[in-house]
Amino acid sequence: MASKNVSSTKKERTPSSVHELRLLVSKTEYKELIKLQDLGRILYNACLGESLRRLKLVKQDKFYKETIAIKKDTPENKKLRSDNFKFLNEKYGFKNSSIQSFAVKCKNESKFLDQLGVHVVQKIATTAFKAVQKVALGKAKKVRFKRKGELVSLEGKNNTTFLRYSNGYALIKDLTIKCKLRKNDKCFEHFLKHRIKYCRLVSRKFKNKYKFFLQVVYEGYPYQKVKLGDSHTSIDIGPSTIAKVNDKEATLKRFCEDIVFSHKEIAKLQRKASRKLRLANPQNYTEGGAVKKGAKNWIKTNEYLKLQNKISDKQRRLAYHRKQLHGEEINLIISQSWKVSAEKLSYKAFQKLWGKSIASFAPSQFVNRLKDKIKLLGGEFQEINTFKTKLSQTCVCGNIKKKSLKDRYHHCDCGISMQRDLFSAYLGLFVTKSNSLSTKKALKNYKNYEPILNKCIEDLKVLKKNNPQKIVSSFGI
């Protein structure tokens, strides 16, 4: 018989988007969904433990220690190391497919895990393996097992088995649960036109109860409410402020200025919860008030648990409001711009200096969302190298002078005086693709942009008289 050459080709990757639907569950369905997600937690912990065990066996092998000693100075050595690690992973079963087989075996041999679908079990195993793999590659220090009460999301591989969506209903195991549909929802209408890849069951805690959502992952791009503008916009983001400059307008304002600050209230509740925990567990504390080292049993009273629910609910509301404000600002910038320029900043350094502000406003999350959205629409996002351009120190005349953080205005001997953040955002418009600042173009165009920048300053001065709470000291107004 003639042998046939079968070419194994990988499936083409297609874009994916998510549409989320709220599930309207009864008491019986609520209990069943809680049970299924808790079973997912048990299986996740089992896969996590097995992955760690296999990783330990790999590291104990003498061949592993010899491989680690090989230097990565040449391509041959790099390939040798890679081949050796593949051999060890194969030998001890430290790979995704092996952990998936372990999870399926657990499902088949267990009296209760068999309630989960095979695809769901495989996805849980993959999540656990990837968590341990990060430790193996040095990208994480340790993994965290899920405690009782922490629910795990369940995810399928297609829209035909165990977890699926059909005609306004979520079909989970043998349950048929109605989804909450909004009238005239353009995002929903857009999603219905595309092929469904798979579904995901997600739960979120609201006060002391869970609400369930079905995330439908479909093929294609998400529905877009805004279109690209025709301007080039440059932004300068600080810990709590944002400056924006383009050929139409310039703005300087508090970042997420409408956000409701509940940090003081949260801190007050946390102190109260800490006192409740201390009173109920005096045996776990030293005479000085510090928590004793080692394993401990904690007694958590009903009052303590109620306080914890209040704290988590306030934090959830704060995060949701922040995300909403981020979206509004992103849509405004994109509606004006075909290109956005922003400095590439170290937000980890920001956290060390201004931890509370970064936790409140999440500028890194904002920049990442803006970058993804403008690229999705076919626009351009330029990341400016701060070390090469030195926008906060440079003038349009080419003079470079260091400023301390307390200096909120840019003053130069050439006669230019402008608010520091606005001036940095203006200079960002003239950074080339090679990350060099074209001071000639910045000087040539400054006369056209100066009235726009001055108008922004005048508006801020008027705002300070009428509503001083919206003015931050870092404005220098």
Steps between C-alpha positions, in 0.01 A plus 500: 500500500624847417545723800326838492677816615269676744599860569408615849400864486406714796160666508500863401452736792203729465413809708280439804265727694290451811134584561381463858144402596349503849335172602157507668532208742252343740595375850551144372711617204701730729596206724586281200728765345675559834552124525645472148745789553607354834571168326713702256691641798568150639625377162713813450673444835560133413658593164705772666636255757579238235677757279712614795586139584617433145699823488675394823597166339641686198714724723627206708638324193881520460456570129302815590790633713742432214270679256468804726882527507515535119555864403270673251789667316461328161202386287623138530496517879155656499367221278667238720338644812160510328530137382609387849204672667260347247644157579458552877145633462414196288663261747308625804182605321538871573306621197151623424370183332618281792329720760183494288513118498543505878193728536286277275611196703395679822162578344443139389605343830321747727140466618431875483748655251331305219231773503742728311535481121822365343583828326446696821729257686772539236481881514530497882807274468658736247446801731664316791794383285565852366508636857771248598683550170545868590680389817717260296597781260570747781209729409328440837621412850220270608149379420188548709250226575132597499343505846152373579250761390713622208319405180679409179379609155398214271593515132420272207669440165198526269132589500370143477574328833436564873530882491324674210272784387187471285218748423519705820564203730812364669514120486724384785518126566127408512388852603325745267543853640351813348735789420412862571476679163479877459283666238673674207841367606725557197786301655267199534374540143862517379594184694209300350647546150816306589591137566521401868833340593434400862338622824623578849307496829608782734377593848540831681420577859257784570489560876440149639354333189638391165371605160573281201597609149548312173790637298448402136827505304422558133708527183562856384564848638280670764239760415649850487301802611758758385703563185852636461542878488733701277744647755829394654461510880777488757428417865705541815379281787600558861404309816169687523488737201477484121604769249381472140603715202400494132440760229141559620523521879718459806374366834652444841287334765487251781519145375153341548389821674145371557616195693347460844776465756409250766853420619449659841177310548665174386796558735259563788316173428832312471610623844165399646527152340854464633380574854221240468751239381739582783228471767386163367856359467718627789706176487635596152662825616809581705494735801624777272204451267685333211364186331684186610698304243399155378169327429198637687128437529291814455151547640305737276184636658189594306564870570852467355369327186237774454774764518708309244203491264452876541868566424505278190177658372640853535820397322296339221291815453814715493664278236185495285464880512869547414470266200195690378681836523803353321273390215342845468841672484634244249199547271544879517869480404436251216212707358749786455812307397646268237829492692575521873844560651585431864817452704596144592503522880591256776179463699679275749717801590181706523357248748800543731466879499124554474344167598155630598457713188602214271259265680220755461549604136677199337684698224671186366164333439379815323802516266476129411129527419559813291784333309297186424191690389670748267699219335182296459340789310802534272657797674853546632634506855850638554695420818758770569834411658538735799879458524561606139249783472499650855173684432466640853851656483517622139394831347411570135821701472699181574603596852490209751460576869408266783196585711399380843147366556397818681568710185162490326582759231749488216700825487779549245742784421357511144182651650268200495297437816240223513344251740736202522259213417338684210840591356620138521183385323559765230859383439373142466335601169844549345674178596610304193467125441866459600414648846678830452342839570491738203548834677497686166143390424395563862637857482345564159149390611503646851335827389202303367461292817576773758144651493352147553730438798433845650123449466532181703685691777235776503221242524677339797528837677126557456430146625715565808275794594174314441593144603840488676458130592564402136840670500799293614805666655720339233332722237693795639201730434 
